[in-house]
Amino acid sequence: MKFAKNNMNLDWKLEIKDATGADAPKSEMNEIYSYVQPINDEWIYACGYKWEDPVVETYRKAALMKLSTDGQI
């Protein structure tokens, strides 16, 4: 989620789903640790992790995502 700095209203939020439309924890990225949107760029770049078993959280893989401001991943 991204909030406006001046009034803390929600600017946008992201729900990660896999190619079949299943919600997390079945998605390719379960946790987002950092993101950046370069100046004058339509893309948001995020890095995080995918848990092999999100219920147990015993093993995870690094994951990257590129998201356009119109929702294309």
C-alpha positions as CSV (number, residue, x, y, z in Angstrom):
1,M,0.0,0.0,0.0
2,K,1.1,3.5,-0.7
3,F,-0.2,6.5,1.4
4,A,-0.1,10.2,0.5
5,K,2.5,11.9,2.7
6,N,0.4,15.1,3.3
7,N,-2.9,13.5,4.5
8,M,-2.2,9.7,4.8
9,N,-5.0,8.9,2.3
10,L,-4.4,5.6,0.4
11,D,-2.9,6.4,-3.1
12,W,-2.9,2.8,-4.3
13,K,-2.8,-0.8,-3.0
14,L,-1.6,-4.0,-4.5
15,E,-3.0,-7.5,-4.0
16,I,-0.7,-10.2,-5.4
17,K,-2.3,-13.0,-7.3
18,D,-0.8,-15.8,-9.3
19,A,-1.6,-16.5,-13.0
20,T,-4.7,-18.6,-12.1
21,G,-6.1,-15.7,-10.0
22,A,-5.5,-17.4,-6.7
23,D,-4.9,-15.0,-3.8
24,A,-1.7,-15.1,-1.7
25,P,-0.3,-17.3,-0.2
26,K,-0.4,-19.1,-3.5
27,S,1.1,-16.2,-5.4
28,E,4.6,-15.7,-6.7
29,M,5.4,-13.0,-4.1
30,N,4.1,-13.1,-0.6
31,E,6.1,-10.3,1.1
32,I,7.2,-7.0,-0.4
33,Y,10.2,-5.6,1.5
34,S,11.0,-2.6,-0.7
35,Y,9.8,-0.8,-3.8
36,V,10.8,2.1,-5.9
37,Q,9.2,4.2,-8.7
38,P,11.9,6.2,-10.6
39,I,11.0,9.8,-11.4
40,N,9.0,10.1,-14.7
41,D,8.7,6.3,-15.0
42,E,5.4,4.4,-15.3
43,W,6.8,1.3,-13.6
44,I,7.1,0.4,-9.9
45,Y,9.8,-2.1,-9.1
46,A,9.4,-4.3,-6.0
47,C,11.5,-6.9,-4.3
48,G,10.5,-9.4,-1.6
49,Y,10.0,-13.1,-1.0
50,K,7.8,-16.1,-1.9
51,W,7.3,-18.6,0.9
52,E,7.3,-22.3,-0.2
53,D,4.7,-22.9,2.5
54,P,3.3,-19.5,3.8
55,V,1.6,-21.2,6.8
56,V,4.9,-22.6,8.2
57,E,7.2,-19.9,6.8
58,T,10.3,-22.2,6.9
59,Y,11.8,-21.7,3.4
60,R,11.5,-18.7,1.0
61,K,12.9,-17.6,-2.3
62,A,13.7,-14.0,-3.4
63,A,11.2,-12.5,-5.8
64,L,11.1,-9.4,-8.0
65,M,8.1,-7.7,-9.6
66,K,7.7,-4.9,-12.1
67,L,4.2,-3.2,-12.0
68,S,3.0,-0.4,-14.3
69,T,0.9,2.4,-12.8
70,D,-2.1,1.0,-14.8
71,G,-1.8,-2.4,-13.1
72,Q,0.1,-4.4,-15.7
73,I,2.6,-6.8,-14.1
